[in-house]
């Protein structure tokens, strides 16, 4: 598994129990197990949920699945 796939799996996995749709950045942060402090790390890449949410734009919402959140964050991060 490469770094992008690993980070994707960590983000999606952290949100597996979340209630969707998620309509706001605040709802998204609340959905992560440790809130904004939830951390994903693979290889040299490390980010917190708080950092990841800053990459999102209002038009990215609502999210309907963990995979969609992970795809969007990675896209915005240029991965």
Buried (B, 14 or more C-beta within 10 A) or exposed (E): EEEBEBBBBBBBEBBEEBEBEBEEBEBBBBBBEEEBEBBBEBEEBEBBBBBBBEBBEEEBBEBEBBBBBBBBBBEBBEE
